[in-house]
Amino acid sequence: MDEVIRQLPKLAQEKHNENKKFFGKLRKKPPKDLDYIMQDLHEEEFKKTDCLNCANCCKTTGPLFTNADIERIAKHFRMKPQKFIDQFLRMDEENDYVLQSVPCTFLGADNYCSIYEVRPKACREFPHTDRKKFQQISNLTLKNVAICPAAYNIVEEMKKIIKLK
C-alpha cells in the first residue's frame, strides 16, 4: 500500500486534464442514474479497500469541523467546545475550523482513529464518492483522487462505465 500511496499524486497528476474534462461534461449532462452508479462503484471499491492499510487522508489533509462536530467531540472529551477549539483547531482562510496540524491529532500509529465513533462529518463521508448529486463536487473529487487510492480507482471505473459525448 505504501508504494500505491507514494505513486498516487503522480498518477492523479497524469490523469488530471482527462478527469477535469470528464467532470466538465458530467456537470453539464449527468446521467439520470448517476447516484446509483456512484453508490455501486463506491460499494464495490470499498469491498476491496481497507482504509486502515492506508489512512493517507488522515496523514495528509484535515477535515472541516462543523459546529455540530465540535459540540459532539468536545462532549466526548468532557470539555467545553471552546476548550476543544483552543486545544485542537484553528480558523482557516475561509473561516472554517480545521485541525491545527496534520497528520490528524487523533490518528494512531496503527491507523486507527481515537475518536472514530464521534469523528467529524467530513471524515465519515470521505472520499465523498457515494454522495448524491456527485457531479456537483467534481473539484473536490479532483483533489481526492491524489489523496485516496479508492477515490482514484472509483473515478477510473466511472470513466469506463459512463460514456459522455
N, C-alpha and C positions, 0 to 999 in steps of 0.2 A: 504493500500500500504506500509506503514511503516514496517509492520510485514514481508511482502514479501521481501522487501529490506534488512531487518535485517537477514533473513534466507538465502538469496541468496548466499553469499560466502560459507556457509556450504554445501548447495545443489550442488553448482558448484564443490566444492572440492570432494564430494562424487561421482560425475559423471566424474571427470577429467580423470581418466585412461580409462574409457569406451569411452569418447569423443576423447581422444588422439588416441586411437586405430582406432576408426571410421574414423577420419580425415586422419590418415596414409593410410588407404585403399582408401579413397576418392581421395587423391592426386595421387595415383598410377593408379587408373582406374575410373575417374569421369564419370558419366552417360552423354551421349550426350546432354540431355535436362536439365542438372543441372542448368543453368542460368534461365530457365523458371520455374523450380521447386522452386528455391530460390525466384524469383520475386513473385510467387504466395504465398508462405509461409510468406514472408515479408509483402505483402499487407494484407493478412488475419489477421496476428497478429496486425498490426497497425490500423485495423478497431476496435480492442478491446482495444488497449493500448493508453492511453493519457499520453504523456511524461510530461505534466505539473503536473500530480499527482506524479511524481517520481523525475526526474531531477538528479538521482543518478550519472549519467555520469559527470554532471557539478559540483557536490558536491565532487566527489572523484578522478577525473582524469582531466588532462589538455590536450587540443589538441596541435598538432604541428601547428605552424603558418608558412605558406609559404610566400615567398616574396610578392606574389600577395595578400595574406590575409592582410599582414602588410600594403601594399600600400592602399588597399581598406578601411580598418578600420581606418587608420590614416587620410585618406581623409574625412571619415565620421565625425571624431572628429575635422576636420580642423586643423590638426597638421602635422608636418613633420614626416616621417616614423621613423627617428632616435629618436625623442622625444617619440613617441609611444613605441618603443622598450625599451628605458630607463625607462619609467614610468611603463610598464606592463609586460615586458618579460625578460627572461633570456636564456642563451645558456645552453642546457643540455649536457650530456656526449657524445652524438653523433653529437654535433654541430648543433642541431636543436633549433629553437626558440620555447619556451614553456612559459606558464604563470609563473610568479614569485611565485605564491602560489595557492593552492586550498583550499576551493571551488573557482570556477571561479569568478573573479572580476566583471564580467558582469551579474552574476546571481542575480536576485532579490529575496526577501523573499517570493514572490508569485510564484517562479519557472519560471518566465518569464525572457528571455534574453534581456538585454538592447541594444544589437547590433544584434538582430536576423536577420534583413534584410541584414546585411553585415558580418555575423558570418563566422569563418574560414571554409574552405572546409571540414576539418576533422569533424567538428560539423554537417555540413549539411549532411554528408554521414553516420554518426554514426547510428546504430551499424554495418554498412557495410554488412548487411545480404542480400542485394539485388545487391551486386556488381558482375560484370561479372567475370568469372573465379574464383568463390568463393573459390574453393579448394586451391587457392594459398595464401589465408590469414587465414589458419586454426590456426596458432599460435596466431594471433590477436583475432580470434573468441574465442579461449580457454580462453583468458583473459576477453573478453567482456561478456561472459555468467556469470561471477562472479559480473559484474557491472550492467548489463542491464537485467531486467526481460523479456523483449521482445526477446532479443537475446537468453536467456536461453530457452524460450518456442519454438522459431523457431528451435533451434538445436534439441530439444526433438522431435518435429514433423518431422523434417528432418530424424532422425534416424528411425522413424516408416515407412516413405514413401520409402526411398532409402535403398534397401537391397544389402549389399556388401558381397562378399564371401571372 
